Amino acid sequence: MDHFKYSNGQLFAEDVAVADIISHVGTPTYIYSRGTLTTHYQKLAQAFAPLNPTICYSIKSCGNLAILRVLSELGSGFDVVSGGELFRALQAGGKPSGIVFAGVGKTDAEINEALDAKILLFNIESEAEFWNIDRICGDRKQSARAALRVNPDVASAGTHQKTLTGKKETKFGVDIDRAAAFYRQAAKARHLALSGLHLHIGSPIKTTQPYVDTINKALTLIDELAREGIVIDTLDIGGGYAAFYEGNEAPSAADYAAAIVPLLRGRKLKIILEPGRSISCNAGILVSRVTYTKQGGSKHFVIADAAMNDLIRPTLYESYHFIWPVNPGADAEPPNRGSELRIPGDQKVDVVGPVCESGDYLAKDRYLPVVKRGDLLAVFSAGAYGFAMSSQYNARPRAAEVMVNGKNWTVIRRRETYQDLVAAEL
Ligand SMILES: *Cc1c(COP(=O)(O)O)cnc(C)c1O
Protein backbone atom coordinates (compact mmCIF):
# COMPACT_ATOMS: atom_id res chain seq x y z
CA MET A 1 0.00 0.00 0.00
CA ASP A 2 2.71 2.50 0.92
CA HIS A 3 6.12 3.10 2.46
CA PHE A 4 4.91 4.84 5.64
CA LYS A 5 5.49 2.36 8.46
CA TYR A 6 5.68 2.34 12.25
CA SER A 7 8.75 0.92 13.89
CA ASN A 8 9.72 1.10 17.58
CA GLY A 9 6.81 3.40 18.28
CA GLN A 10 7.53 5.98 15.63
CA LEU A 11 6.47 6.62 12.06
CA PHE A 12 8.93 6.33 9.20
CA ALA A 13 8.65 7.58 5.65
CA GLU A 14 10.74 4.97 3.86
CA ASP A 15 13.96 4.99 5.96
CA VAL A 16 13.54 8.44 7.51
CA ALA A 17 11.83 9.20 10.82
CA VAL A 18 8.96 11.56 10.10
CA ALA A 19 9.65 13.49 13.32
CA ASP A 20 13.17 14.11 12.07
CA ILE A 21 11.95 15.77 8.88
CA ILE A 22 9.47 17.84 10.85
CA SER A 23 12.17 19.05 13.25
CA HIS A 24 13.75 20.74 10.22
CA VAL A 25 10.72 21.72 8.18
CA GLY A 26 7.96 22.34 10.74
CA THR A 27 4.22 21.76 10.32
CA PRO A 28 1.93 21.43 8.49
CA THR A 29 3.93 19.53 5.88
CA TYR A 30 3.08 17.08 3.13
CA ILE A 31 5.58 14.22 2.95
CA TYR A 32 5.68 12.04 -0.18
CA SER A 33 7.41 8.71 -0.64
CA ARG A 34 9.15 8.37 -3.97
CA GLY A 35 9.21 4.60 -3.55
CA THR A 36 5.43 4.50 -3.17
CA LEU A 37 4.86 6.69 -6.22
CA THR A 38 7.19 4.52 -8.26
CA THR A 39 5.68 1.24 -7.06
CA HIS A 40 2.13 2.33 -7.79
CA TYR A 41 3.06 3.52 -11.27
CA GLN A 42 4.96 0.34 -12.04
CA LYS A 43 2.22 -1.96 -10.72
CA LEU A 44 -0.30 -0.28 -12.98
CA ALA A 45 2.05 -0.30 -15.97
CA GLN A 46 2.80 -4.01 -15.46
CA ALA A 47 -0.82 -5.01 -14.94
CA PHE A 48 -1.92 -3.29 -18.15
CA ALA A 49 1.21 -4.16 -20.16
CA PRO A 50 -0.66 -6.61 -22.43
CA LEU A 51 -2.50 -3.58 -23.87
CA ASN A 52 0.70 -1.54 -24.28
CA PRO A 53 -1.13 1.55 -23.04
CA THR A 54 -0.07 5.18 -22.81
CA ILE A 55 -0.38 6.03 -19.12
CA CYS A 56 -1.27 9.67 -18.59
CA TYR A 57 -0.96 10.52 -14.91
CA SER A 58 -3.66 12.96 -13.87
CA ILE A 59 -1.79 16.07 -12.78
CA LYS A 60 -4.72 17.51 -10.90
CA SER A 61 -4.39 14.86 -8.18
CA CYS A 62 -0.90 16.04 -7.16
CA GLY A 63 1.10 18.27 -9.44
CA ASN A 64 4.38 19.22 -7.76
CA LEU A 65 7.11 19.34 -10.41
CA ALA A 66 9.32 16.92 -8.47
CA ILE A 67 6.51 14.36 -8.50
CA LEU A 68 5.83 14.90 -12.20
CA ARG A 69 9.55 14.48 -12.93
CA VAL A 70 9.64 11.12 -11.13
CA LEU A 71 6.66 9.91 -13.14
CA SER A 72 7.94 11.36 -16.40
CA GLU A 73 11.22 9.50 -15.91
CA LEU A 74 9.25 6.28 -15.42
CA GLY A 75 7.69 6.86 -18.82
CA SER A 76 4.40 8.39 -17.76
CA GLY A 77 2.51 10.86 -19.91
CA PHE A 78 0.11 13.39 -18.41
CA ASP A 79 -3.60 14.13 -18.30
CA VAL A 80 -4.05 17.89 -18.01
CA VAL A 81 -7.20 19.92 -17.47
CA SER A 82 -5.91 23.48 -17.87
CA GLY A 83 -3.22 25.58 -19.49
CA GLY A 84 -1.55 25.73 -16.09
CA GLU A 85 -1.35 21.96 -15.86
CA LEU A 86 0.02 21.81 -19.40
CA PHE A 87 2.68 24.30 -18.28
CA ARG A 88 3.50 22.06 -15.30
CA ALA A 89 3.71 18.97 -17.50
CA LEU A 90 6.14 20.65 -19.90
CA GLN A 91 8.18 22.19 -17.06
CA ALA A 92 8.62 18.71 -15.62
CA GLY A 93 9.98 17.42 -18.92
CA GLY A 94 6.76 15.74 -20.02
CA LYS A 95 6.74 14.80 -23.70
CA PRO A 96 3.90 16.50 -25.61
CA SER A 97 3.29 13.21 -27.40
CA GLY A 98 2.11 11.81 -24.04
CA ILE A 99 -0.21 14.67 -23.05
CA VAL A 100 -4.00 14.53 -23.22
CA PHE A 101 -6.12 17.59 -22.46
CA ALA A 102 -9.61 17.30 -20.90
CA GLY A 103 -12.01 19.85 -19.42
CA VAL A 104 -15.37 21.35 -20.38
CA GLY A 105 -14.19 24.93 -20.73
CA LYS A 106 -10.91 25.04 -22.61
CA THR A 107 -10.32 28.67 -23.60
CA ASP A 108 -8.90 29.76 -26.94
CA ALA A 109 -5.66 30.70 -25.17
CA GLU A 110 -5.37 27.23 -23.65
CA ILE A 111 -6.19 25.56 -26.97
CA ASN A 112 -3.46 27.59 -28.66
CA GLU A 113 -0.98 26.62 -25.94
CA ALA A 114 -1.80 22.96 -26.48
CA LEU A 115 -1.46 23.34 -30.26
CA ASP A 116 1.87 25.14 -29.80
CA ALA A 117 3.07 22.17 -27.75
CA LYS A 118 1.59 19.63 -30.23
CA ILE A 119 -0.05 17.46 -27.61
CA LEU A 120 -1.28 13.92 -28.30
CA LEU A 121 -5.02 14.41 -27.91
CA PHE A 122 -7.79 16.84 -27.02
CA ASN A 123 -10.54 15.16 -25.02
CA ILE A 124 -13.64 16.88 -26.34
CA GLU A 125 -16.54 17.64 -24.03
CA SER A 126 -19.07 19.38 -26.32
CA GLU A 127 -19.97 20.11 -29.91
CA ALA A 128 -19.23 23.82 -29.48
CA GLU A 129 -15.75 23.00 -28.20
CA PHE A 130 -15.03 20.57 -31.03
CA TRP A 131 -15.86 23.08 -33.75
CA ASN A 132 -13.99 25.84 -31.93
CA ILE A 133 -10.80 23.77 -31.83
CA ASP A 134 -11.30 22.81 -35.50
CA ARG A 135 -11.61 26.54 -36.35
CA ILE A 136 -8.48 27.46 -34.38
CA CYS A 137 -6.57 24.64 -36.10
CA GLY A 138 -7.72 26.03 -39.45
CA ASP A 139 -6.54 29.54 -38.55
CA ARG A 140 -3.17 28.07 -37.60
CA LYS A 141 -3.04 25.76 -40.63
CA GLN A 142 -2.40 22.90 -38.23
CA SER A 143 -4.13 19.59 -37.75
CA ALA A 144 -4.78 17.86 -34.43
CA ARG A 145 -6.43 14.78 -32.96
CA ALA A 146 -9.32 14.47 -30.60
CA ALA A 147 -11.33 11.95 -28.62
CA LEU A 148 -14.96 12.44 -27.67
CA ARG A 149 -15.74 12.10 -24.00
CA VAL A 150 -18.78 9.89 -23.85
CA ASN A 151 -21.00 9.40 -20.82
CA PRO A 152 -22.00 5.76 -20.80
CA ASP A 153 -24.76 6.35 -18.23
CA VAL A 154 -23.63 3.64 -15.84
CA ALA A 155 -24.05 3.63 -12.09
CA SER A 156 -20.81 3.77 -10.15
CA ALA A 157 -21.75 2.57 -6.70
CA GLY A 158 -20.09 4.12 -3.69
CA THR A 159 -18.74 7.20 -5.41
CA HIS A 160 -19.58 10.54 -3.78
CA GLN A 161 -22.10 12.80 -5.61
CA LYS A 162 -19.42 15.42 -6.14
CA THR A 163 -17.11 13.03 -7.98
CA LEU A 164 -19.70 11.16 -10.06
CA THR A 165 -19.24 11.95 -13.72
CA GLY A 166 -20.58 9.04 -15.76
CA LYS A 167 -24.30 9.85 -15.77
CA LYS A 168 -26.17 11.49 -18.64
CA GLU A 169 -26.86 14.59 -16.60
CA THR A 170 -23.21 15.37 -15.79
CA LYS A 171 -21.61 18.53 -17.18
CA PHE A 172 -18.82 16.41 -18.67
CA GLY A 173 -18.77 14.99 -22.19
CA VAL A 174 -21.81 14.03 -24.27
CA ASP A 175 -24.31 11.31 -23.50
CA ILE A 176 -23.90 8.06 -25.33
CA ASP A 177 -27.21 8.36 -27.20
CA ARG A 178 -25.94 11.47 -28.97
CA ALA A 179 -22.42 10.23 -29.59
CA ALA A 180 -22.95 8.50 -32.96
CA ALA A 181 -24.52 11.63 -34.45
CA PHE A 182 -21.63 13.67 -33.05
CA TYR A 183 -19.06 11.43 -34.75
CA ARG A 184 -20.96 11.62 -38.08
CA GLN A 185 -20.94 15.43 -37.95
CA ALA A 186 -17.33 15.60 -36.83
CA ALA A 187 -16.25 13.45 -39.78
CA LYS A 188 -16.84 16.61 -41.87
CA ALA A 189 -14.24 18.61 -39.92
CA ARG A 190 -11.20 19.61 -41.95
CA HIS A 191 -8.50 20.07 -39.30
CA LEU A 192 -9.47 18.21 -36.13
CA ALA A 193 -9.68 14.43 -36.48
CA LEU A 194 -12.14 12.85 -34.07
CA SER A 195 -10.67 9.38 -33.98
CA GLY A 196 -10.79 8.63 -30.28
CA LEU A 197 -13.31 7.84 -27.57
CA HIS A 198 -12.74 9.03 -24.00
CA LEU A 199 -14.32 7.65 -20.85
CA HIS A 200 -13.98 8.85 -17.27
CA ILE A 201 -16.86 7.75 -15.09
CA GLY A 202 -15.88 9.33 -11.79
CA SER A 203 -13.68 8.53 -8.87
CA PRO A 204 -12.88 6.61 -6.91
CA ILE A 205 -14.56 3.60 -8.55
CA LYS A 206 -14.23 0.90 -5.92
CA THR A 207 -15.27 -2.09 -8.03
CA THR A 208 -14.30 -3.23 -11.49
CA GLN A 209 -17.83 -3.70 -12.82
CA PRO A 210 -18.51 -0.05 -13.80
CA TYR A 211 -15.38 -0.16 -16.00
CA VAL A 212 -16.53 -3.39 -17.62
CA ASP A 213 -20.03 -2.02 -18.30
CA THR A 214 -18.63 1.24 -19.63
CA ILE A 215 -16.02 -0.29 -21.88
CA ASN A 216 -18.54 -2.77 -23.30
CA LYS A 217 -20.88 0.10 -24.16
CA ALA A 218 -18.00 2.01 -25.76
CA LEU A 219 -16.94 -1.01 -27.83
CA THR A 220 -20.50 -1.48 -29.09
CA LEU A 221 -20.49 2.15 -30.22
CA ILE A 222 -17.06 1.79 -31.81
CA ASP A 223 -18.25 -1.28 -33.77
CA GLU A 224 -21.42 0.51 -34.91
CA LEU A 225 -19.37 3.45 -36.14
CA ALA A 226 -16.93 1.13 -37.92
CA ARG A 227 -19.83 -0.32 -39.94
CA GLU A 228 -20.51 3.25 -41.13
CA GLY A 229 -16.87 3.73 -42.05
CA ILE A 230 -16.03 5.92 -39.06
CA VAL A 231 -12.81 4.59 -37.57
CA ILE A 232 -12.03 4.98 -33.87
CA ASP A 233 -8.38 4.09 -33.27
CA THR A 234 -7.92 5.33 -29.69
CA LEU A 235 -9.79 4.43 -26.51
CA ASP A 236 -8.98 6.46 -23.39
CA ILE A 237 -10.53 4.63 -20.43
CA GLY A 238 -9.88 7.45 -17.96
CA GLY A 239 -8.93 7.22 -14.29
CA GLY A 240 -10.75 6.77 -11.01
CA TYR A 241 -8.93 3.60 -9.91
CA ALA A 242 -9.31 3.51 -6.17
CA ALA A 243 -6.64 4.06 -3.54
CA PHE A 244 -6.50 2.80 0.04
CA TYR A 245 -8.32 5.12 2.39
CA GLU A 246 -9.92 2.86 5.00
CA GLY A 247 -7.81 -0.26 4.93
CA ASN A 248 -7.77 -2.71 2.07
CA GLU A 249 -11.08 -1.95 0.43
CA ALA A 250 -9.77 -1.07 -3.02
CA PRO A 251 -9.15 -3.41 -5.93
CA SER A 252 -5.47 -3.60 -6.87
CA ALA A 253 -4.06 -2.59 -10.24
CA ALA A 254 -3.97 -6.31 -11.06
CA ASP A 255 -7.68 -6.65 -10.17
CA TYR A 256 -8.65 -3.78 -12.48
CA ALA A 257 -6.47 -5.17 -15.25
CA ALA A 258 -7.90 -8.69 -14.83
CA ALA A 259 -11.35 -7.28 -15.57
CA ILE A 260 -10.39 -4.76 -18.25
CA VAL A 261 -7.55 -6.30 -20.26
CA PRO A 262 -9.58 -9.25 -21.68
CA LEU A 263 -12.17 -6.81 -23.08
CA LEU A 264 -9.58 -4.89 -25.06
CA ARG A 265 -6.92 -7.41 -25.91
CA GLY A 266 -6.73 -8.14 -29.62
CA ARG A 267 -8.60 -4.96 -30.52
CA LYS A 268 -6.83 -2.59 -32.85
CA LEU A 269 -7.07 0.28 -30.39
CA LYS A 270 -4.47 2.56 -28.86
CA ILE A 271 -5.33 2.46 -25.14
CA ILE A 272 -4.85 5.39 -22.78
CA LEU A 273 -5.19 5.29 -18.97
CA GLU A 274 -5.51 8.37 -16.77
CA PRO A 275 -4.73 7.31 -13.20
CA GLY A 276 -4.47 10.00 -10.56
CA ARG A 277 -5.20 9.00 -6.97
CA SER A 278 -4.25 5.35 -7.46
CA ILE A 279 -0.69 6.61 -7.93
CA SER A 280 -0.48 9.65 -5.67
CA CYS A 281 -2.96 9.11 -2.83
CA ASN A 282 -1.07 6.64 -0.66
CA ALA A 283 2.26 8.21 -1.61
CA GLY A 284 1.61 11.21 0.62
CA ILE A 285 0.84 12.04 4.25
CA LEU A 286 0.04 15.37 5.84
CA VAL A 287 1.83 15.96 9.13
CA SER A 288 0.35 18.36 11.64
CA ARG A 289 1.09 19.37 15.23
CA VAL A 290 -1.47 19.44 18.02
CA THR A 291 -1.91 23.04 19.15
CA TYR A 292 -4.50 22.45 21.89
CA THR A 293 -6.94 19.89 23.17
CA LYS A 294 -10.27 20.76 24.72
CA GLN A 295 -13.68 19.45 25.67
CA GLY A 296 -17.06 20.76 24.45
CA GLY A 297 -20.03 19.05 26.10
CA SER A 298 -19.33 15.36 25.79
CA LYS A 299 -16.94 15.88 22.88
CA HIS A 300 -13.16 15.88 22.93
CA PHE A 301 -11.47 18.11 20.40
CA VAL A 302 -7.93 17.87 19.13
CA ILE A 303 -7.01 21.18 17.52
CA ALA A 304 -4.33 20.64 14.90
CA ASP A 305 -2.28 23.20 12.99
CA ALA A 306 -3.43 21.75 9.65
CA ALA A 307 -6.87 22.73 8.45
CA MET A 308 -9.41 22.54 5.65
CA ASN A 309 -7.26 24.93 3.64
CA ASP A 310 -4.51 22.27 3.69
CA LEU A 311 -6.77 19.24 3.15
CA ILE A 312 -10.33 19.95 2.09
CA ARG A 313 -11.42 16.38 1.28
CA PRO A 314 -13.13 15.64 4.62
CA THR A 315 -15.25 18.78 4.29
CA LEU A 316 -15.83 18.60 0.55
CA TYR A 317 -16.41 14.86 0.08
CA GLU A 318 -16.93 13.67 3.66
CA SER A 319 -13.91 11.53 3.00
CA TYR A 320 -12.14 9.39 5.54
CA HIS A 321 -8.44 9.83 6.22
CA PHE A 322 -6.77 7.61 8.79
CA ILE A 323 -5.03 9.75 11.43
CA TRP A 324 -2.54 8.55 14.02
CA PRO A 325 0.21 10.11 16.16
CA VAL A 326 3.65 10.19 14.54
CA ASN A 327 5.29 9.01 17.79
CA PRO A 328 2.65 6.95 19.58
CA GLY A 329 5.12 4.76 21.49
CA ALA A 330 5.67 1.08 20.94
CA ASP A 331 2.45 -0.04 22.67
CA ALA A 332 0.22 2.21 20.55
CA GLU A 333 1.38 1.45 17.05
CA PRO A 334 -1.61 0.97 14.78
CA PRO A 335 -1.78 -2.68 13.69
CA ASN A 336 -3.55 -1.60 10.48
CA ARG A 337 -5.35 1.46 9.16
CA GLY A 338 -8.93 0.32 9.48
CA SER A 339 -11.57 2.72 10.72
CA GLU A 340 -12.59 0.54 13.68
CA LEU A 341 -9.11 0.44 15.12
CA ARG A 342 -9.09 0.54 18.95
CA ILE A 343 -6.29 0.44 21.48
CA PRO A 344 -6.54 0.47 25.29
CA GLY A 345 -6.88 3.96 26.71
CA ASP A 346 -7.95 5.58 23.44
CA GLN A 347 -10.45 8.39 23.27
CA LYS A 348 -13.09 9.42 20.75
CA VAL A 349 -12.18 12.81 19.33
CA ASP A 350 -12.83 15.27 16.54
CA VAL A 351 -9.61 16.44 14.91
CA VAL A 352 -10.20 20.02 13.80
CA GLY A 353 -8.16 22.87 12.38
CA PRO A 354 -7.96 26.55 13.33
CA VAL A 355 -9.95 27.89 10.34
CA CYS A 356 -13.09 29.82 11.20
CA GLU A 357 -15.63 27.40 9.71
CA SER A 358 -17.51 24.68 11.54
CA GLY A 359 -16.79 22.53 8.47
CA ASP A 360 -13.09 22.72 9.25
CA TYR A 361 -12.23 19.22 10.40
CA LEU A 362 -9.90 16.41 9.44
CA ALA A 363 -11.69 13.62 11.31
CA LYS A 364 -14.91 13.22 13.30
CA ASP A 365 -15.70 10.81 16.16
CA ARG A 366 -12.43 8.99 15.77
CA TYR A 367 -10.65 6.83 18.35
CA LEU A 368 -7.12 8.10 18.91
CA PRO A 369 -4.56 7.47 21.63
CA VAL A 370 -4.62 10.39 24.07
CA VAL A 371 -2.59 13.20 22.54
CA LYS A 372 -1.34 16.43 24.05
CA ARG A 373 -0.17 19.83 22.88
CA GLY A 374 2.96 19.52 20.76
CA ASP A 375 2.34 15.95 19.57
CA LEU A 376 2.58 15.26 15.85
CA LEU A 377 -0.27 13.68 13.90
CA ALA A 378 -0.01 11.97 10.52
CA VAL A 379 -2.98 12.18 8.16
CA PHE A 380 -2.63 9.24 5.79
CA SER A 381 -3.69 8.80 2.15
CA ALA A 382 -3.33 12.54 1.63
CA GLY A 383 -1.16 12.57 -1.51
CA ALA A 384 -4.05 12.97 -3.94
CA TYR A 385 -6.26 16.06 -3.93
CA GLY A 386 -4.44 17.19 -0.78
CA PHE A 387 -1.89 19.88 -1.47
CA ALA A 388 -3.35 20.24 -4.99
CA MET A 389 -6.63 21.52 -3.54
CA SER A 390 -5.07 23.60 -0.78
CA SER A 391 -5.68 27.32 -0.50
CA GLN A 392 -4.61 30.30 1.55
CA TYR A 393 -8.05 30.71 3.14
CA ASN A 394 -7.86 32.58 6.45
CA ALA A 395 -4.55 33.97 5.14
CA ARG A 396 -2.78 30.73 5.95
CA PRO A 397 0.45 30.25 3.98
CA ARG A 398 0.36 26.89 2.21
CA ALA A 399 2.17 23.89 3.70
CA ALA A 400 5.65 22.75 2.74
CA GLU A 401 6.11 19.62 0.59
CA VAL A 402 8.90 17.10 1.11
CA MET A 403 9.91 14.05 -0.91
CA VAL A 404 11.63 11.09 0.71
CA ASN A 405 13.79 8.69 -1.25
CA GLY A 406 15.21 5.89 0.88
CA LYS A 407 17.40 7.51 3.53
CA ASN A 408 17.28 10.93 1.85
CA TRP A 409 14.69 13.64 1.79
CA THR A 410 14.37 17.03 0.11
CA VAL A 411 12.01 19.97 0.35
CA ILE A 412 10.20 20.04 -3.02
CA ARG A 413 8.13 23.11 -2.15
CA ARG A 414 9.13 25.49 0.58
CA ARG A 415 6.56 26.62 3.10
CA GLU A 416 4.85 29.80 1.93
CA THR A 417 5.56 32.99 3.86
CA TYR A 418 3.35 35.94 4.77
CA GLN A 419 5.03 37.79 1.89
CA ASP A 420 3.78 35.07 -0.48
CA LEU A 421 0.24 35.83 0.70
CA VAL A 422 0.40 39.37 -0.70
CA ALA A 423 3.00 38.93 -3.45
CA ALA A 424 0.53 39.19 -6.37
CA GLU A 425 -1.47 42.08 -4.91
CA LEU A 426 -1.00 45.58 -6.36
C1 LIG B 1 -9.65 13.67 -12.31
C2 LIG B 1 -9.55 12.93 -13.57
C3 LIG B 1 -8.78 11.77 -13.64
C4 LIG B 1 -8.10 11.14 -12.45
O1 LIG B 1 -9.01 10.67 -11.48
P1 LIG B 1 -8.42 9.83 -10.26
O2 LIG B 1 -9.60 9.49 -9.43
O3 LIG B 1 -7.49 10.70 -9.52
O4 LIG B 1 -7.76 8.64 -10.83
C5 LIG B 1 -8.65 11.16 -14.87
N1 LIG B 1 -9.26 11.65 -15.97
C6 LIG B 1 -10.01 12.77 -15.94
C7 LIG B 1 -10.63 13.26 -17.19
C8 LIG B 1 -10.19 13.45 -14.73
O5 LIG B 1 -10.94 14.53 -14.70
Ligand as a Chemical Component Dictionary entry (heavy atoms), coordinates in Angstrom:
data_LIG
# 
_chem_comp.id                   LIG 
_chem_comp.type                 NON-POLYMER 
_chem_comp.pdbx_formal_charge   0 
_chem_comp.three_letter_code    LIG 
# 
loop_
_chem_comp_atom.comp_id 
_chem_comp_atom.atom_id 
_chem_comp_atom.alt_atom_id 
_chem_comp_atom.type_symbol 
_chem_comp_atom.charge 
_chem_comp_atom.model_Cartn_x 
_chem_comp_atom.model_Cartn_y 
_chem_comp_atom.model_Cartn_z 
_chem_comp_atom.pdbx_ordinal 
LIG C1 C1 C 0 -9.653  13.673 -12.315 1  
LIG C2 C2 C 0 -9.551  12.930 -13.573 2  
LIG C3 C3 C 0 -8.784  11.765 -13.640 3  
LIG C4 C4 C 0 -8.100  11.140 -12.449 4  
LIG O1 O1 O 0 -9.008  10.675 -11.484 5  
LIG P1 P1 P 0 -8.423  9.828  -10.260 6  
LIG O2 O2 O 0 -9.604  9.492  -9.427  7  
LIG O3 O3 O 0 -7.495  10.705 -9.518  8  
LIG O4 O4 O 0 -7.758  8.640  -10.831 9  
LIG C5 C5 C 0 -8.649  11.158 -14.870 10 
LIG N1 N1 N 0 -9.255  11.647 -15.968 11 
LIG C6 C6 C 0 -10.007 12.773 -15.936 12 
LIG C7 C7 C 0 -10.630 13.262 -17.190 13 
LIG C8 C8 C 0 -10.191 13.449 -14.734 14 
LIG O5 O5 O 0 -10.940 14.535 -14.697 15 
# 
loop_
_chem_comp_bond.comp_id 
_chem_comp_bond.atom_id_1 
_chem_comp_bond.atom_id_2 
_chem_comp_bond.value_order 
_chem_comp_bond.pdbx_ordinal 
LIG C1 C2 SING 1  
LIG C2 C3 SING 2  
LIG C2 C8 DOUB 3  
LIG C3 C4 SING 4  
LIG C3 C5 DOUB 5  
LIG C4 O1 SING 6  
LIG O1 P1 SING 7  
LIG P1 O2 DOUB 8  
LIG P1 O3 SING 9  
LIG P1 O4 SING 10 
LIG C5 N1 SING 11 
LIG N1 C6 DOUB 12 
LIG C6 C7 SING 13 
LIG C6 C8 SING 14 
LIG C8 O5 SING 15 
# 
